Amino acid sequence: MIEKLEVSLINENVHNFKKGEFGVEKIEIDEDRGLIEVTYGAKEDGIKHVIIPLQNIEKCDYMEKVGGKVESEVEKK
């Protein structure tokens, strides 16, 4: 399970997401569909999803929780 994600886009924007911060509930990288999906908790008006296509990403740095410890990974395109 991904705990923290930093995405550098090809247009030089950087976005950070951390589980539990600002309502973030889930962070997933789906290589089959070619996207990163960030899901926020339910509010009065519904659930917010942020979809980032992998082709727009220059660099992706994330921390994954594995069996009680946190490991760091870096992906570059």
BAMI-367030 format. One record per residue: residue number from 1; residue in three letters; x, y, z of N, C-alpha, C in turn. Coordinates in pm, 1 decimal, m for minus. Each point is the difference from the previous one (the first is absolute). Layout:
BEGIN
R    nr   rest        nxx        nyy        nzz       caxx       cayy       cazz        cxx        cyy        czz
R   NUM    Ala          X          Y          Z          X          Y          Z          X          Y          Z
...
END
This chain:
BEGIN
R    nr   rest        nxx        nyy        nzz       caxx       cayy       cazz        cxx        cyy        czz
R     1    Met       84.1     m117.6        0.0      m84.1      117.6        0.0       89.2      124.7        0.0
R     2    Ile      m27.5       91.9      m90.7       79.8      121.8      m12.8      m43.5      100.0      106.8
R     3    Glu       96.6       50.1       75.5      m26.2       95.4      107.9       20.4      145.0      m44.5
R     4    Lys       99.8       22.6      m86.8       36.2      136.0      m39.5       45.5       m3.1     m145.5
R     5    Leu      m36.7      104.2      m77.3       31.1        4.1     m142.1       41.2      141.2      m39.0
R     6    Glu      110.2       10.8      m74.2       41.4      127.6      m58.9       13.7      m21.8     m149.7
R     7    Val      m72.6       79.1      m78.5       m2.1      m15.2     m144.6       52.7      127.4      m64.6
R     8    Ser      102.3      m14.0      m84.7       51.3      111.0      m80.5      m51.3      m19.8     m142.0
R     9    Leu      m76.2       96.7      m48.5      m58.9      m10.8     m133.0       93.3       58.1     m105.5
R    10    Ile      m25.8      m33.2     m127.4       86.0       47.5     m107.5      m10.2      151.4      m19.7
R    11    Asn     m106.0       63.1       50.7      m13.0      145.7       m7.2       63.9       68.5      121.5
R    12    Glu       81.2      m75.3       76.1       78.9       47.0      114.5      m81.5       27.1      125.8
R    13    Asn     m128.6      m35.2        3.6      m79.1        8.2      122.8       31.5     m119.9       88.3
R    14    Val       m2.0       21.6      131.8       22.8     m107.7       96.2     m121.8       m8.2       91.2
R    15    His      m51.4     m122.5       19.1     m115.9      m22.6       86.0       36.2     m102.1      106.4
R    16    Asn      m40.5       26.7      124.3       24.8      m89.7      112.2     m132.9      m46.7       57.6
R    17    Phe       m7.0     m129.0       30.5     m117.8      m59.1       62.3       47.3      m87.8      114.9
R    18    Lys      m67.7        7.8      113.6       33.4      m82.3      115.9     m129.3      m55.6       58.0
R    19    Lys       m2.3     m131.4       20.5     m119.2      m64.7       54.2      m33.3       60.0      136.5
R    20    Gly     m126.8       37.6       19.0      m44.9       59.0      125.3       10.6      151.4        3.8
R    21    Glu       71.3       59.6      m94.2       16.8      144.9       m3.7      m97.5       59.7     m101.7
R    22    Phe      m73.1      103.4       38.9      m99.0       67.2      m84.8     m107.0      m95.9      m51.1
R    23    Gly      m28.6     m105.1       75.5     m106.7      m92.5      m35.7       38.8     m111.9      m95.2
R    24    Val      129.5      m13.1      m33.6       43.2     m107.1      m90.8      m18.9     m134.9       68.4
R    25    Glu      m75.8      m89.0      m65.0      m25.0     m133.2       55.1       80.6     m109.0      m68.7
R    26    Lys       22.3       15.2     m131.5       64.9     m108.3      m73.6       82.3       56.9     m115.0
R    27    Ile      120.0      m56.9      m19.8       86.8       35.7     m111.6       35.0     m129.2      m72.6
R    28    Glu      m30.3       m5.8     m130.0       27.0     m121.0      m77.7       69.6       34.3     m131.1
R    29    Ile       97.1      m83.2      m39.4       62.1        9.3     m131.5      m50.2     m119.8      m79.6
R    30    Asp      m71.0       27.1     m109.0      m54.7     m106.0      m84.8       74.0        2.4     m133.6
R    31    Glu      103.3      m82.5      m11.7       80.7       m2.7     m121.5      m77.5      m56.5     m118.4
R    32    Asp      m96.0      m89.8       24.0      m80.2      m56.8     m108.9      m85.5      107.0      m68.1
R    33    Arg      m59.1       88.4       79.0      m82.7      108.5      m55.0       82.9      124.2      m29.7
R    34    Gly      125.8        3.8       45.9       89.0      111.8      m28.8      m32.1      126.5       75.8
R    35    Leu      m31.6      m14.5      131.2      m33.3      118.9       78.3       28.6      m18.3      148.7
R    36    Ile        4.2      112.7       68.0        6.3        4.5      146.1     m134.2       55.1       45.6
R    37    Glu      m60.5      m64.6      100.1     m129.3       45.0       51.6       12.5       29.5      148.9
R    38    Val      m40.3      121.5       37.6       m2.9       41.7      140.1     m146.8       19.4       36.6
R    39    Thr      m44.7      m68.3      107.0     m139.9        6.4       42.5       m9.5       71.3      134.2
R    40    Tyr      m89.0       98.1        6.8      m24.8       74.8      122.9     m123.7      m55.6       68.7
R    41    Gly      m13.1       24.3      129.9     m113.8      m47.1       78.0     m130.9       62.7      m44.5
R    42    Ala     m109.3      m67.5       31.2     m133.6       47.0      m37.4      m34.7      127.9       75.5
R    43    Lys      m60.9       92.9      m72.0      m49.3      125.0       58.0     m145.2       15.3      m41.6
R    44    Glu      m59.5      112.5       34.2     m140.6       24.7      m31.2      m30.0      m12.8     m148.9
R    45    Asp       93.2       45.4      m83.7      m24.3        0.6     m143.9       58.1     m121.0      m73.1
R    46    Gly       53.5      m99.2       71.4       49.7     m122.7      m62.7      145.7      m28.2       30.8
R    47    Ile       57.8      m91.5      m78.2      139.2      m41.4       16.7       82.5       60.7     m113.0
R    48    Lys      113.4       61.2       34.8       87.7       62.1      m99.3      108.3      m99.5      m40.8
R    49    His       22.2      m11.4     m131.8      107.0      m82.6      m55.0       91.1       90.1      m83.0
R    50    Val      130.9      m14.8       15.8       97.0       68.9      m84.4       65.5     m106.3      m86.4
R    51    Ile       m5.2       18.5     m131.6       56.8      m94.2      m95.5      116.7       69.5      m70.4
R    52    Ile      119.1      m62.1        4.6      118.1       54.8      m66.3       49.7     m104.4     m100.5
R    53    Pro       m5.1       29.6     m131.3       50.5      m94.2      m99.9      151.9      m17.1       12.7
R    54    Leu       47.1     m123.9       m9.9      143.0      m27.3       14.7       83.4       68.8     m107.8
R    55    Gln      m54.6       22.6     m119.4       77.7       64.7     m105.9       30.7      146.1       31.0
R    56    Asn      m70.1       60.8       97.6       26.5      138.5       40.3      103.7       10.0      111.0
R    57    Ile       50.8     m113.7       46.1       89.3       m2.4      115.8      145.2      m12.8      m43.3
R    58    Glu       83.1       89.8       53.6      144.0       m6.9      m23.2       66.5      m85.3      107.4
R    59    Lys      m44.5       17.5      126.1       57.7      m73.9      112.4     m109.3      m26.3      102.8
R    60    Cys        5.5     m117.7       60.4      m96.7      m37.6      102.5       76.6      m60.0      116.9
R    61    Asp      m12.7       59.4      117.4       66.9      m47.8      121.1     m109.1      m32.4      100.9
R    62    Tyr        2.5     m124.0       53.1     m104.7      m37.2       94.9       54.4      m89.0      109.8
R    63    Met      m72.3        1.0      113.0       33.6      m84.7      113.7     m112.7      m99.7       16.8
R    64    Glu       38.8     m127.4       12.8      m96.7     m108.3        8.6       14.5      m70.1      134.0
R    65    Lys     m112.0      m20.1       68.0        0.4      m69.4      128.3       m8.3     m150.2      m25.2
R    66    Val      100.7      m73.8       50.2        7.0     m144.6      m20.9       19.2      m66.8      134.9
R    67    Gly     m101.5      m70.2       48.9       11.3      m75.1      124.9       44.6       81.7      119.4
R    68    Gly      m50.5      120.9       15.0       31.3       81.7      116.7      117.0       94.5      m19.2
R    69    Lys       78.8      m15.7     m110.4      109.3       93.7      m23.9      m24.2       71.8     m132.1
R    70    Val       65.4      113.1      m17.1      m20.0       82.4     m118.3      123.4       m9.8      m88.5
R    71    Glu      m21.5      m27.3     m130.2      108.1       m6.2      m96.9      m19.6      111.0     m101.8
R    72    Ser      109.9       50.8      m55.8       m6.1      108.2      m97.2       34.6      m52.2     m139.0
R    73    Glu      m72.4       48.5      m99.2       22.2      m39.4     m139.0        6.6      126.0      m84.8
R    74    Val       76.7       m7.1     m109.3        6.8      110.4      m95.3      m17.9      m57.7     m139.6
R    75    Glu      m89.7       59.9      m77.4      m19.4      m38.2     m139.5       32.0      120.1      m86.0
R    76    Lys       75.5      m21.1     m107.3       29.5      107.7      m94.6      m42.9      m44.2     m137.9
R    77    Lys      m45.5       96.1      m79.4      m36.1      m27.9     m139.7      104.2       56.7      m89.9
END
